[in-house]
Amino acid sequence: MIRCIVVDDKPLAIDLLTRYIAKVPLLELTYSTTNPLDALNKVAEGEVDLIFLDIQMPELTGLEFMKIVKGKCQIILTTAYSEYALEGFENDAVDYLLKPVSFDRFYKAVEKVKVIIKGLSNLTNETIDSKNEKTLDHIFVKTEYKLIRVALSAILYVEGMQNYVNIYTVNEKITSLQTMKKMEEQLPHPYFVRVHKSFIVAIDKIDNIERNRIAIADKVIALGDNYRTAFYSAINQ
């Protein structure tokens, strides 16, 4: 089942795509909205496989939306303006549907998504079988269309932004579109502990703690009041 959402500032366009989605057993419509900002939150929750996305929207254009969510899910653009096709494909849109969208053309675009998602699923199954093991020395995070292996021993801390996280390692910064909650679930406790609503730290990378401020490498992170007890318990203090 491909979980999809529809984002379009025209309710009639949403109604048409909703009817088309209902005709395809492979698709499950989980959300539709005229507000692209609401859709960003849904994508950040990690429960979206495919977005049918309008380009011309007042608060956030479809192309701007794509640059924010790049790699998190598949996107089929829907618009009345053909001149945006090239830029859409440059931002990795799977397909580009011109309005009014026919069902035949809609179905062909969905078939393309089906092939891509199947390929990504096979890659995930082949590379992440080790998650079934009792201990892990790495995690996989998705960025753009790649799964990147990140050694746990290299992670210094994770910083949560509005719709994505930055993973800081000893060598690089890796950006992944997922929630802090999901990141916290991936990282093994008590080796990694959340110390603030926006930060998770690696316990063994802490240089010092002074007045509820945690120093790691060249970063100083404030210890949040709501996380203080669990943090000091994790470091046995």
C-alpha positions in Angstrom: 0.0 0.0 0.0 1.3 3.5 -1.0 0.3 6.1 1.6 -0.4 9.4 -0.2 -1.5 12.9 0.5 -2.9 15.6 -1.9 -1.8 19.2 -1.6 -3.6 21.8 -3.7 -5.1 25.2 -3.0 -8.1 24.4 -5.2 -10.7 22.1 -3.5 -12.0 20.9 -6.8 -8.6 19.7 -7.8 -8.4 17.8 -4.5 -11.8 16.2 -5.2 -10.7 15.0 -8.6 -7.5 13.4 -7.3 -9.3 11.9 -4.4 -11.7 10.1 -6.8 -8.8 8.9 -8.9 -6.9 7.6 -5.8 -10.0 5.6 -4.7 -9.9 3.8 -8.0 -6.4 2.4 -7.4 -6.3 -0.3 -4.7 -2.5 0.3 -4.3 -3.1 3.8 -3.1 -4.3 4.9 0.4 -5.3 8.5 0.8 -4.2 9.5 4.3 -4.6 13.3 4.1 -5.5 16.1 1.8 -5.1 19.9 2.4 -5.1 23.3 0.7 -2.3 24.4 3.1 1.2 23.2 2.2 2.5 24.0 5.7 0.1 21.4 7.2 1.5 18.9 4.6 5.0 19.6 5.8 4.1 18.5 9.3 2.6 15.2 7.9 5.8 14.5 5.9 7.9 15.1 9.0 5.9 12.5 10.9 7.3 9.9 8.4 4.0 8.4 7.3 3.9 9.6 3.7 5.1 7.7 0.7 3.7 9.9 -2.1 2.5 13.5 -2.5 0.3 14.8 -5.3 1.6 18.4 -5.2 0.3 21.5 -6.9 2.9 24.0 -7.9 1.1 27.4 -7.8 0.1 27.9 -4.1 0.2 31.2 -2.2 1.9 30.4 1.0 4.5 28.0 -0.3 5.0 27.0 -3.9 5.3 23.4 -4.9 8.9 23.8 -6.0 9.8 25.4 -2.6 8.0 22.5 -0.9 10.0 20.0 -2.8 13.3 21.5 -1.8 12.3 21.2 1.9 11.1 17.6 1.8 13.6 16.3 -0.8 14.2 12.6 -0.4 11.6 12.0 2.2 8.9 10.8 -0.1 8.0 10.6 -3.8 6.3 13.6 -5.5 4.0 13.9 -8.5 3.5 17.5 -9.5 0.1 18.7 -10.7 -0.3 22.1 -12.4 -1.8 24.0 -15.3 1.6 25.4 -16.3 3.9 23.3 -18.3 6.9 25.8 -18.0 7.7 24.4 -14.5 8.3 20.9 -15.7 12.1 21.1 -16.1 12.6 22.6 -12.6 10.3 20.0 -11.2 12.3 17.1 -12.6 15.5 18.8 -11.5 14.1 18.5 -8.0 13.4 14.8 -8.5 9.7 14.9 -9.2 8.6 11.4 -10.4 6.2 12.8 -12.9 4.4 16.0 -14.0 0.7 16.0 -14.6 -0.9 18.9 -16.5 -4.4 19.9 -15.4 -7.0 18.9 -16.2 -5.6 15.5 -15.2 -7.0 12.4 -17.0 -7.2 9.2 -15.1 -5.1 7.4 -17.7 -2.2 9.8 -17.3 -2.7 9.7 -13.5 -2.4 5.9 -13.5 0.8 5.9 -15.6 2.4 8.3 -13.0 1.4 6.0 -10.1 3.0 3.1 -11.9 6.3 5.0 -12.0 6.1 5.6 -8.3 5.3 1.9 -7.7 8.6 0.9 -9.4 10.6 3.4 -7.4 9.2 2.5 -4.0 9.7 -1.2 -4.7 13.3 -0.5 -5.5 13.8 1.5 -2.3 12.1 -1.2 -0.3 14.4 -3.9 -1.6 17.4 -1.7 -0.8 16.2 -1.2 2.7 15.5 -4.9 3.3 19.0 -5.8 2.0 20.9 -3.2 4.0 19.1 -3.0 7.3 18.6 -6.7 8.2 21.1 -6.1 11.0 18.4 -4.1 12.9 17.1 -7.5 14.1 20.4 -8.0 16.0 20.5 -7.3 19.7 23.2 -4.7 19.4 24.0 -2.2 16.6 27.1 -0.2 15.9 25.4 2.0 13.3 22.1 3.4 12.1 20.8 4.2 8.6 19.3 7.6 7.9 17.6 8.7 4.7 18.8 11.8 2.9 17.6 12.6 -0.6 17.2 9.2 -2.3 20.0 7.5 -0.3 20.2 5.5 2.9 23.4 6.6 4.6 25.1 4.4 7.2 26.2 6.4 10.2 28.4 4.8 12.8 27.1 5.3 16.3 30.6 5.9 17.5 31.0 8.9 15.2 27.9 10.8 16.4 28.5 13.8 18.6 24.9 15.1 18.9 21.7 15.6 17.0 20.0 18.9 16.6 16.3 19.0 15.8 15.0 21.7 13.5 11.4 22.5 12.4 11.0 19.7 9.9 14.3 17.8 9.9 17.3 16.9 12.1 21.0 17.6 11.7 23.2 14.8 12.8 26.7 16.1 13.8 29.5 13.5 13.6 33.2 13.8 14.1 33.6 14.4 10.3 30.5 15.9 8.9 26.9 17.1 9.3 24.1 14.9 7.9 20.6 16.3 7.3 17.7 14.0 7.4 14.0 14.8 7.2 12.5 13.1 10.2 11.2 14.0 13.7 13.3 14.2 16.9 11.0 11.6 18.3 11.9 9.1 15.6 15.6 9.9 15.9 15.4 9.3 19.6 13.9 5.9 19.0 16.7 5.0 16.6 19.5 5.8 18.9 20.2 3.3 21.7 19.6 4.5 25.3 21.5 5.2 27.6 24.4 5.8 25.2 22.4 8.7 23.6 20.1 10.9 25.8 17.8 13.7 25.0 18.8 16.7 26.9 16.6 19.4 25.4 13.6 19.5 23.1 16.1 20.2 20.2 19.1 18.1 21.2 20.2 14.5 21.7 23.8 14.0 22.9 26.2 11.0 22.9 27.1 10.5 26.5 30.7 9.4 25.7 31.3 12.5 23.6 30.7 15.0 26.5 33.7 17.0 27.4 32.3 18.7 30.5 29.1 19.9 32.2 29.0 23.3 33.9 25.9 24.9 35.3 23.6 22.7 33.3 25.5 23.4 30.1 26.9 20.5 28.1 30.1 20.9 26.1 30.7 18.6 23.2 33.5 19.5 20.7 33.0 23.2 20.0 29.3 23.1 20.9 27.6 24.2 24.2 24.1 22.7 24.7 21.7 23.9 27.4 20.3 21.1 29.5 16.5 21.5 29.6 14.6 21.5 32.9 12.3 18.7 31.7 15.3 16.4 30.8 17.6 17.1 33.7 16.6 14.2 35.9 16.9 11.6 33.1 20.2 13.0 32.0 21.9 12.8 35.3 20.5 9.4 35.9 22.0 8.3 32.6 25.5 9.5 33.6 25.0 8.1 37.1 25.2 11.4 38.9 
